[in-house]
Amino acid sequence: MLHFNTTYTFTLTWKVVNDTIPLKATIFDKITEEKMLKKVKINSNRIVSAILILIMIFSFLLMIINNKRVLADSYRYTYDGNNIDTNKYPGYKDKLDNIKKAHPNWTIKIMETGLDWNQVIIAEKSFVSSNSPYSLIQGKYGAWICSECGMKGYDNGSWYHASEAAIKYYMDPRNWLDPNSSSILQFMQVGESVNASDEEIYSAIKGSFLDRDGKGMENAAAINRASRDNKANQFYVVARILQEQGTNGGGTWRMKDGDTYYYNLFNIGATGSGSSNIIANALATAKRNGWDSVEKSISGGIKTLFSDYINQKQDIIYLNKFDVESYKGLYHQYMQNIEAPKNESAIMYGKIKDTGILNQALTLVIPVFYNMPSVISASPATLAETGPVNIRVKSGHSDINVREARNTSSKIVTTIKDSNVIVLSVERYGDGWHKIVLENGTVGYVLFNASYFEQINDITNCQEKVICTGSDVSLRAGPGTSHTSLTTMAYGQEMTRIDNSGRYNIDGKIWDRVKLSDGRQGFIAREYLKLTSEVDNVFTVRAEGGLFLRTAPTGNNIRLLPDGSSVTRIEIGTELIAAANGTKYYWDKVTTPDGAVGYVARAYLRDKNGNVPSGKQENPSGNDNPTTEINVKKDDSKKMIYAEPNVNENILKSKFENNITITKKDGSKIEGGVIGTGYKVTIGNDTFTISKLGDANGDGNISITDSYIVKLVMNGKYSLEDEAYNNAADVNGDGKISITDSYIIKLRMNGNTKLEVK
């Protein structure tokens, strides 16, 4: 079957003299610039016919090749028992072999994420927004909880920011590959329905809220029918509903509005602060979608899951939470609960283990990462709370024993004389014992008793911005190489040094105490630290709305860096590479203060003097000649400034001798960001309106949206605001808005033409 809601991309090659010109095209309407320019001379019917023929040929080929939904599998391959690099991906092979032996009908696919394990953990520990972490946990304490956030509640107040150790534990696939454990089903592909009867589905929901009021078989049939219609695994659907609603049903599964009940079994759009706000948003989503029955809610929820997740290659429960699939972008997750993949797969396993479905030809997708530790990530339940805090013997007490091990019968290694002795606690156990370090390097254990011990404020003596000058440098819980490594620091990562007293001279190194951007503290050998003020590769992001950190030049988004944030450049880009909007940039490799590594366009970085960093001269024109003129035309009579797509604030200032103020339509000033149609430029006492070629919607970018707006305008379905927008849409300057303008904008997006102000 041909799915007309899918855009397929193919490549044609045209020979022109001795050059080969690749033309990427979709089944809709991409053509070469040469054809577009000749379009006014060619009968439109012939073009339409030619395009239809291409569509028919390509569609026929697609149906021959594969009659299923097409997803790129560039990182996935079937495991045959030998084709995994055990040096690169330790700890997997034996587990995969056990799965093959226990379930010979199963297919195992290795998913090479291409991602660094440490970078992934950094991302999963970060925040979706300023008040919402990517990873939450409920009902756990101690080492399960992020020590910086502590017991700060999120969502409905009962969820806490998960610790790095907890994220590693749940995210390490090797913890969940027991072939006879329910947790293995978090790796099962869920994009196909299974051969299950309504009775088998009923057995899966029996006793739950879906089995009330004699509706059990009716709801089971609805689940089975909606799952089959949408090609979803029925037991995955049941598990997702029970994971979201619980056995007894939550506040969002059925909601009354007037005389009508609405259903939101998957909690689509159920976000907010507090239960009432969450339920209100869930109801609004259900009403908007017309989910006034269980079946409509199930069908609509499945469609949302597929369009937003499963069809984005997040086709296993693990990837619904931990989106490490680069297809369509990273870290786009369905849920924040880090225990959800394990819990949901347990629900699914319990519902199907007696049906015989586990013996069917199921497919598992197992993610692997670069630089994974050879030791599988341990459960935080077995770990101590680690990290430096200071404790002190209370006044009036003295000669407290420091022992060799965590028991009162072990050898006494020294005593703490009195309250004047600085005591650094680096590990704290549930039984009350602390691992401590004294200034002379002595390490031992003390039993923390509140009658003679107290915790005090951190002992610090400075607040210095420093960067890490080594790669994969350990941040340790205490001063010395014997102490637990809390995390590894990336080259160029910025942090704050809070103790440079040199009080800890251990293992032949001076150890300084530092604080990371997320609040964590630890010790790093001074030889790996350098004052930020003494280096010239730390820059500030200047981009209104933020700047994306990418996996590669023009690659997938890792995260959005806020305007004003700091990065350290670790590699200087030397090649102009076009972004999605056609603008060419030099792409520099940078490290963020929390250790994320990626690429940014240099044009949006500023040094201490407010200038674009040196290197090969940044030239936003897209031409490798730094002296290429970017045209800006000021019309004093119309109070209009006509600008080419690559014009930015710096270029306008250079044109008008810095004596300008630029504001958006709402009157707010911009600094270093993109400039769009409709923006105002004040020069002296005069105010001008920007008309930026190709930017028909005024967002500052040249995109498919602008091309679509042009089509709407020419068909009489949309009106542009004023002359500035009309001029921006009329990119060929013929005085009218036509299909030709739409095509030229598309060509500009792909870097195949240039828009020029005449």
Secondary structure, 3 states (H helix, E strand, C coil): CCCCCCCCEEEEEEEECCEEEEEEEECCCCCCHHHHHCHHHCCHHHHHHHHHHHHHHHHHHHHHHCCCCCCCCCCEEECCCCCCCCCCCCCCHHHHHHHHHHCCCCEEEEEEEEEEHHHHHHHHHCEEECCEECCEEECCCHHHECCCCCCCCECCCCEEEECHHHHHHHHCHHHHCCCCCHHHHHHECCCCCCCCCHHHHHHHHCCCHHHHHHCHHHHHHHHHHHHHHCCCCHHHHHHHHHHHHCCCCCCCCCEEECCEEECCCCCCCCCCCCHHHHHHHHHHHHHHHCCCCHHHHHHHHHHHHHHHCHHHCCCCHHHHHCCCCCCCCCCCCCCCECCHHHHHHHHHHHHHCCCCHHHCCCEEEEEEEECCCCCCCCCHHHCCEEEEEEEEECCCCCCEEEECCCCCCCCEEEEECCCCCCEEEEEECCCCEEEEEECCCCEEEEECCCCCEEEECCCCCCCEEEEECCCCEEEECCCCCCCCEEEEECCCCEEEEEECCCCCEECCEEEEEEECCCCCEEEEEHHHEEEHHHCCCEEEECCCCCEEEECCCCCCEEEEECCCCEEEEEECCCCEEECCCCCEEEEEEEECCCCCEEEEEHHHEECCCCCCCCCCCCCCCCCCCCCCCCCEEEECCCCEEEECCCCCHHHHHHHCCCCEEEECCCCCECCCCCCCCCCEEEECCEEEEEEECCCCCCCCCCCHHHHHHHHHHHCCCCCCCCHHHHHHHCCCCCCCCCHHHHHHHHHHHCCCCCCCCC
